[in-house]
Amino acid sequence: MNEYWPLFGLRLAFRDVLLRPLTEADLPRLAAVLPDDVGHDPRLAMYPSQTYAANERRLFCQGYWKALGTWAPESWVLHFAVVHEGEPVGVQTLEGDDFPALRTVDSASWLVPGVRGRGLGVAMRTAMLQFAFGELGAVAAITSATTANAASLGVSRRVGYAENGLSRIVDTGGDVVDLQHFRLTAGDWPGADVTVTGFPPCRPWFGMAG
Ligand SMILES: CC(C)(COP(=O)(O)OP(=O)(O)OC[C@H]1O[C@@H](n2cnc3c(N)ncnc32)[C@H](O)[C@@H]1OP(=O)(O)O)[C@@H](O)C(=O)NCCC(=O)NCCS
């Protein structure tokens, strides 16, 4: 399959995490451990006949298929499985909308509760950012989290993003909450010793010469 979809051969290694693109084989395991605080786009359809958790697991799988099926060098979503001690323990998502023109990436992530609070969140975001600013030539990275999400805010501040304003949104549960926006530019990125392998055959997927 890598012959037709070389992204499956991409690897980002940093400290105690390995990021590799999510595959179909990861879905049953990661859907089964999907935490209840990950949330989803509230515009997505919930099936009344499914429990809330079953809806979220279905949307997680659909998010994987949608990203592959709608990939274009101009706009893409790359879901990485986060592997720690040989086990997939979460997902780090990297997104480039109108990327060849804007050269800006957005991100989202989650970890199973059992491995949180040990620096894995910082390590996986760092690996992703080094790939974005390095191999992909991004000029800026943006991200956001609700003002109540201390762990996500902690990761963004720790890796060096600057605050970039607040907005009000309706969250997954239907509540109106404040969203803190962040931005980090390539010029402010100190760099990190991330080992990236398998990237050259992926270059056309990002609109770069092969
Ligand atoms: C967000 C998430 C991926 C962060 O991963 P993590 O491994 O828990 O975070 P880390 O251990 O790398 O900690 C990152 C920073 O946040 C701080 N932090 C972590 N959890 C915290 C908490 N509950 N309260 C306050 N600060 C916290 C850490 O102290 C650290 O800062 P420091 O290095 O300056 O001390 C993880 O908590 C998660 O999956 N949360 C649920 C899903 C989610 O909210 N995703 C983000 C949606 S925008």
The ligand as an SDF file (V2000), in Angstrom:
LIG
                    3D

 48 50  0  0  0  0  0  0  0  0999 V2000
   -4.0520   17.7160   25.7740 C   0  0  0  0  0  0  0  0  0  0  0  0
   -3.2080   16.4560   26.0230 C   0  0  0  0  0  0  0  0  0  0  0  0
   -2.8960   15.7760   24.6880 C   0  0  0  0  0  0  0  0  0  0  0  0
   -1.8830   16.9280   26.6870 C   0  0  0  0  0  0  0  0  0  0  0  0
   -1.0410   15.8400   26.9050 O   0  0  0  0  0  0  0  0  0  0  0  0
   -0.3000   15.5540   28.3100 P   0  0  0  0  0  0  0  0  0  0  0  0
    0.6430   14.4400   28.0790 O   0  0  0  0  0  0  0  0  0  0  0  0
   -1.3460   15.3970   29.3420 O   0  0  0  0  0  0  0  0  0  0  0  0
    0.4910   16.9100   28.5550 O   0  0  0  0  0  0  0  0  0  0  0  0
    1.9860   17.0630   29.1160 P   0  0  0  0  0  0  0  0  0  0  0  0
    2.2390   16.0630   30.2000 O   0  0  0  0  0  0  0  0  0  0  0  0
    2.9110   17.0680   27.9350 O   0  0  0  0  0  0  0  0  0  0  0  0
    1.8940   18.5120   29.7870 O   0  0  0  0  0  0  0  0  0  0  0  0
    1.9830   19.6790   29.0470 C   0  0  0  0  0  0  0  0  0  0  0  0
    1.9810   20.8850   29.9370 C   0  0  0  0  0  0  0  0  0  0  0  0
    0.6830   21.1150   30.4540 O   0  0  0  0  0  0  0  0  0  0  0  0
    0.7050   21.0180   31.8870 C   0  0  0  0  0  0  0  0  0  0  0  0
   -0.4500   20.2240   32.2770 N   0  0  0  0  0  0  0  0  0  0  0  0
   -0.7300   18.9720   31.8790 C   0  0  0  0  0  0  0  0  0  0  0  0
   -1.8940   18.5590   32.4270 N   0  0  0  0  0  0  0  0  0  0  0  0
   -2.3350   19.6030   33.1780 C   0  0  0  0  0  0  0  0  0  0  0  0
   -3.4870   19.7990   33.9760 C   0  0  0  0  0  0  0  0  0  0  0  0
   -4.4360   18.8410   34.0800 N   0  0  0  0  0  0  0  0  0  0  0  0
   -3.6100   20.9760   34.6120 N   0  0  0  0  0  0  0  0  0  0  0  0
   -2.6850   21.9480   34.4820 C   0  0  0  0  0  0  0  0  0  0  0  0
   -1.5740   21.8320   33.7220 N   0  0  0  0  0  0  0  0  0  0  0  0
   -1.4110   20.6580   33.0840 C   0  0  0  0  0  0  0  0  0  0  0  0
    1.9800   20.3080   32.2310 C   0  0  0  0  0  0  0  0  0  0  0  0
    2.4400   20.6970   33.5160 O   0  0  0  0  0  0  0  0  0  0  0  0
    2.8940   20.7460   31.1310 C   0  0  0  0  0  0  0  0  0  0  0  0
    3.4110   22.0360   31.3480 O   0  0  0  0  0  0  0  0  0  0  0  0
    4.9330   22.2570   31.8720 P   0  0  0  0  0  0  0  0  0  0  0  0
    5.7850   21.4000   30.9700 O   0  0  0  0  0  0  0  0  0  0  0  0
    5.1340   23.7040   31.6840 O   0  0  0  0  0  0  0  0  0  0  0  0
    4.9100   21.7690   33.2770 O   0  0  0  0  0  0  0  0  0  0  0  0
   -3.9420   15.4510   26.9550 C   0  0  0  0  0  0  0  0  0  0  0  0
   -4.0650   16.0060   28.2300 O   0  0  0  0  0  0  0  0  0  0  0  0
   -5.3270   15.0290   26.4400 C   0  0  0  0  0  0  0  0  0  0  0  0
   -5.4410   14.0620   25.7170 O   0  0  0  0  0  0  0  0  0  0  0  0
   -6.3940   15.7590   26.8480 N   0  0  0  0  0  0  0  0  0  0  0  0
   -7.7680   15.4170   26.3940 C   0  0  0  0  0  0  0  0  0  0  0  0
   -8.0060   15.7500   24.9430 C   0  0  0  0  0  0  0  0  0  0  0  0
   -7.8250   17.2240   24.6560 C   0  0  0  0  0  0  0  0  0  0  0  0
   -8.2830   18.0700   25.3880 O   0  0  0  0  0  0  0  0  0  0  0  0
   -7.1330   17.5140   23.5370 N   0  0  0  0  0  0  0  0  0  0  0  0
   -6.8750   18.8730   23.1030 C   0  0  0  0  0  0  0  0  0  0  0  0
   -8.0680   19.4380   22.4380 C   0  0  0  0  0  0  0  0  0  0  0  0
   -7.7340   21.1310   21.9480 S   0  0  0  0  0  0  0  0  0  0  0  0
  1  2  1  0
  2  3  1  0
  2  4  1  0
  2 36  1  0
  4  5  1  0
  5  6  1  0
  6  7  2  0
  6  8  1  0
  6  9  1  0
  9 10  1  0
 10 11  2  0
 10 12  1  0
 10 13  1  0
 13 14  1  0
 14 15  1  0
 15 16  1  0
 15 30  1  0
 16 17  1  0
 17 18  1  0
 17 28  1  0
 18 19  1  0
 18 27  1  0
 19 20  2  0
 20 21  1  0
 21 22  1  0
 21 27  2  0
 22 23  1  0
 22 24  2  0
 24 25  1  0
 25 26  2  0
 26 27  1  0
 28 29  1  0
 28 30  1  0
 30 31  1  0
 31 32  1  0
 32 33  2  0
 32 34  1  0
 32 35  1  0
 36 37  1  0
 36 38  1  0
 38 39  2  0
 38 40  1  0
 40 41  1  0
 41 42  1  0
 42 43  1  0
 43 44  2  0
 43 45  1  0
 45 46  1  0
 46 47  1  0
 47 48  1  0
M  END
$$$$
